[in-house]
Amino acid sequence: MIVGLIGAGHIAQALAEGWSRSGLTAAPRLRFYDVDSEKAASLAARCGGEAAASLAGLVAPCDLIVVAVRPQHVDGVLLSLAPLIEERVVVSVAAGVTMDRLLGSLPARSRVARVMPNIPAALGLGVFLLVPGTVGPARQDVESLFALAGEVVALEEELFDAATAVAGCMAGMLARFVEAFTAAAEAHGVPADTAARLAMGGVHGAAALIAREGDAAAVSAAAATPGGMTEAAITALDARGLAAAVAAAVDAATARAKDLA
Ligand SMILES: NC(=O)c1ccc[n+]([C@@H]2O[C@H](COP(=O)([O-])OP(=O)(O)OC[C@H]3O[C@@H](n4cnc5c(N)ncnc54)[C@H](OP(=O)(O)O)[C@@H]3O)[C@@H](O)[C@H]2O)c1
């Protein structure tokens, strides 16, 4: 499959890295286009693939187009794309841009899907929320493509913003968690670089364990020996409103997605 990425920014880079990891069978051939031709060229050099000098040049050999520009640029890109796409599948990864808005800018019967990726896609550990939209039987191709860089979860569009607030925003939120634990260890006198290594290593191992077990509550219960340190830590987190803070974060991100639409 030949995949064309419009916009060579942060998420395009994560996707391209995820799709170009060594040893990946069935990796797509990648093409890049950005208003800043140097960005497209540097991504092509870094991940393998070709930079196109124009949108038409990008689209011509491609089977599938990924629109990876900021939400406020999506309408303009789609208007330019409309006369070029013919039967090609278009996937938008823009936050808050609904199927109605995507289809409104493209010819009738266009094959369009929404996917919400996240940055761990670069490591092949992405979570991709999928609204299959109007892609029909090509859904299999879309799922197979994104599954090369992580896990694909299909869901109804009404749930997309809240789901994005969890999966899409997780790297940023968890990074704040790591920073907070680093600062807490430093406050107890642990040197800064050691504190950061402890927090990052702890998160990495714990996340892998929880993913393997598939049951966060069971891992929490197993880790919290009655009367022990972890139980004391969890009790303090709960008493300070961890659940309420997380709910507020998801509410805020969901509301922000609606503002972007
Ligand atoms: N970053 C994430 O973690 C993440 C996660 C999930 C989804 N997304 C979605 O992915 C999209 C891109 O986000 P991003 O963080 O990658 O943004 P970004 O880093 O700003 O990248 C977007 C790129 O598109 C370029 N661009 C603007 N208009 C263009 C046009 N007409 N044709 C071609 N290229 C154009 C921009 O150039 P200029 O800078 O010159 O405008 C920029 O290089 C957004 O819609 C966002 O909602 C992002």
The ligand as an SDF file (V2000), in Angstrom:
LIG
                    3D

 48 52  0  0  0  0  0  0  0  0999 V2000
    0.2580   15.7610   18.1820 N   0  0  0  0  0  0  0  0  0  0  0  0
   -0.4930   14.7830   18.6560 C   0  0  0  0  0  0  0  0  0  0  0  0
   -0.1460   14.1050   19.6430 O   0  0  0  0  0  0  0  0  0  0  0  0
   -1.7860   14.4200   17.9810 C   0  0  0  0  0  0  0  0  0  0  0  0
   -2.4810   13.2570   18.4130 C   0  0  0  0  0  0  0  0  0  0  0  0
   -3.6580   12.9150   17.7490 C   0  0  0  0  0  0  0  0  0  0  0  0
   -4.1410   13.6980   16.7180 C   0  0  0  0  0  0  0  0  0  0  0  0
   -3.4670   14.8210   16.3400 N   0  0  0  0  0  0  0  0  0  0  0  0
   -4.0240   15.6230   15.2420 C   0  0  0  0  0  0  0  0  0  0  0  0
   -3.0790   15.6380   14.2010 O   0  0  0  0  0  0  0  0  0  0  0  0
   -3.1640   16.8810   13.5090 C   0  0  0  0  0  0  0  0  0  0  0  0
   -1.7720   17.4560   13.3850 C   0  0  0  0  0  0  0  0  0  0  0  0
   -1.2530   17.6890   14.6800 O   0  0  0  0  0  0  0  0  0  0  0  0
    0.3110   17.9070   14.8930 P   0  0  0  0  0  0  0  0  0  0  0  0
    0.5270   17.9720   16.3530 O   0  0  0  0  0  0  0  0  0  0  0  0
    1.0720   16.9240   14.0770 O   0  0  0  0  0  0  0  0  0  0  0  0
    0.4510   19.3780   14.2380 O   0  0  0  0  0  0  0  0  0  0  0  0
    1.7730   20.0600   13.6610 P   0  0  0  0  0  0  0  0  0  0  0  0
    2.9770   19.5080   14.3440 O   0  0  0  0  0  0  0  0  0  0  0  0
    1.5140   21.5270   13.6660 O   0  0  0  0  0  0  0  0  0  0  0  0
    1.8410   19.5330   12.1450 O   0  0  0  0  0  0  0  0  0  0  0  0
    0.9540   19.9640   11.1370 C   0  0  0  0  0  0  0  0  0  0  0  0
    1.7890   20.2780    9.9010 C   0  0  0  0  0  0  0  0  0  0  0  0
    0.8900   20.5320    8.8130 O   0  0  0  0  0  0  0  0  0  0  0  0
    1.4030   21.6560    8.1010 C   0  0  0  0  0  0  0  0  0  0  0  0
    0.3360   22.2390    7.2870 N   0  0  0  0  0  0  0  0  0  0  0  0
   -0.5100   23.2600    7.5850 C   0  0  0  0  0  0  0  0  0  0  0  0
   -1.3360   23.5000    6.5350 N   0  0  0  0  0  0  0  0  0  0  0  0
   -0.9830   22.6110    5.5550 C   0  0  0  0  0  0  0  0  0  0  0  0
   -1.4650   22.3790    4.2470 C   0  0  0  0  0  0  0  0  0  0  0  0
   -2.4590   23.0990    3.7140 N   0  0  0  0  0  0  0  0  0  0  0  0
   -0.8800   21.3970    3.5180 N   0  0  0  0  0  0  0  0  0  0  0  0
    0.1450   20.6690    4.0230 C   0  0  0  0  0  0  0  0  0  0  0  0
    0.6540   20.8610    5.2740 N   0  0  0  0  0  0  0  0  0  0  0  0
    0.0860   21.8240    6.0310 C   0  0  0  0  0  0  0  0  0  0  0  0
    1.8860   22.5560    9.2170 C   0  0  0  0  0  0  0  0  0  0  0  0
    2.6790   23.6020    8.7290 O   0  0  0  0  0  0  0  0  0  0  0  0
    2.6610   25.0110    9.5630 P   0  0  0  0  0  0  0  0  0  0  0  0
    3.2270   24.6790   10.9110 O   0  0  0  0  0  0  0  0  0  0  0  0
    3.5190   25.8970    8.7390 O   0  0  0  0  0  0  0  0  0  0  0  0
    1.2320   25.4480    9.6420 O   0  0  0  0  0  0  0  0  0  0  0  0
    2.6360   21.5370   10.0710 C   0  0  0  0  0  0  0  0  0  0  0  0
    3.9460   21.3050    9.5640 O   0  0  0  0  0  0  0  0  0  0  0  0
   -4.1090   17.7860   14.3040 C   0  0  0  0  0  0  0  0  0  0  0  0
   -5.3390   17.8900   13.6260 O   0  0  0  0  0  0  0  0  0  0  0  0
   -4.2840   17.0720   15.6320 C   0  0  0  0  0  0  0  0  0  0  0  0
   -5.5920   17.2340   16.1330 O   0  0  0  0  0  0  0  0  0  0  0  0
   -2.3000   15.2010   16.9490 C   0  0  0  0  0  0  0  0  0  0  0  0
  1  2  1  0
  2  3  2  0
  2  4  1  0
  4  5  1  0
  4 48  2  0
  5  6  2  0
  6  7  1  0
  7  8  2  0
  8  9  1  0
  8 48  1  0
  9 10  1  0
  9 46  1  0
 10 11  1  0
 11 12  1  0
 11 44  1  0
 12 13  1  0
 13 14  1  0
 14 15  2  0
 14 16  1  0
 14 17  1  0
 17 18  1  0
 18 19  2  0
 18 20  1  0
 18 21  1  0
 21 22  1  0
 22 23  1  0
 23 24  1  0
 23 42  1  0
 24 25  1  0
 25 26  1  0
 25 36  1  0
 26 27  1  0
 26 35  1  0
 27 28  2  0
 28 29  1  0
 29 30  1  0
 29 35  2  0
 30 31  1  0
 30 32  2  0
 32 33  1  0
 33 34  2  0
 34 35  1  0
 36 37  1  0
 36 42  1  0
 37 38  1  0
 38 39  2  0
 38 40  1  0
 38 41  1  0
 42 43  1  0
 44 45  1  0
 44 46  1  0
 46 47  1  0
M  CHG  2   8   1  16  -1
M  END
$$$$
